[in-house]
Amino acid sequence: MTDPSAIAAPYAEAEQVGPLVRRVLARNPSPFTYTGTQTYLVGAAGDVAVIDPGPDETEHIDAILAATGNARIAAIMCTHTHRDHSPAATPLAARTGAPIIGCAPLTLEDDGPRADAAFDSHYRPDRVLADGEAVAGDGWTLTAIATPGHTSNHLCYALPETGALFTGDHVMGWSTSVVAPPDGDMSDYMESLALLYRREQDTVYYPAHGPAVEKPRQLVRGMIGHRRQREKQILRQLEAGRHRIGDMIPHMYKGVDERLWPAAGRSVHAHLIDLERRDLVTSANDKWSLRA
Ligand SMILES: [Zn+2]
């Protein structure tokens, strides 16, 4: 696997990627963020929306403001509140007076099973969008599409004027998305993939990480197939007598960067919870078994 930080990437520059859409890449490359978080500016003049403002890094916030120029920021919109997506919302709102509109905040505990350091606990939206609700500006509309799974509060945003869909971390071209319990939920994730597959109006996806996806339904169909394969693989591990996630991972993720194994383990856990809900497996004391 190529180390994403070794890929030449246009940090702190605004790139026009399609009609009404510009992209600014934040300098936070990692095995989970690829070359970094991509912030999108939607709108050509007058006012713009900023989707996924990214990490709270001055270089990145300055680049977003430079790209905004004389336009007004009508809305700062987050797809979800992982720390690589939403922390810049607060300083950007403070510097511009723009409202934060979009996904709901997550109430997670500071410790215990619901605690998760990957989340931005400072996120405070001015307005939360329910599924189907929209924000409109000069020549653009962004409609929230509830897509829980990667996180429970995940939204995609559709731009009907061009057929673009901003997919956040729900669907990305470069990697499958991490579904980590307890907030990440594989049953929801699969339903949210099926929802996108039914949307024939989307012609291009702009994910928060990695390149635009030009044949989006084909990718979504492939991802649904990939998750079903993963599920079969897990059932075979159980058949082979491996009952703990830690025993399954080295067999299932041979050849994969070991830094990704803990995340892979959380995805396998998410599949097991889904299989248990469907009465296909049972669990006791972190040991999983096929239902007899
Ligand atoms: Zn995320």
Residues whose N, C-alpha, C, O or C-beta is under 5 A from the ligand:
A	BS01	ZN	H82 D169
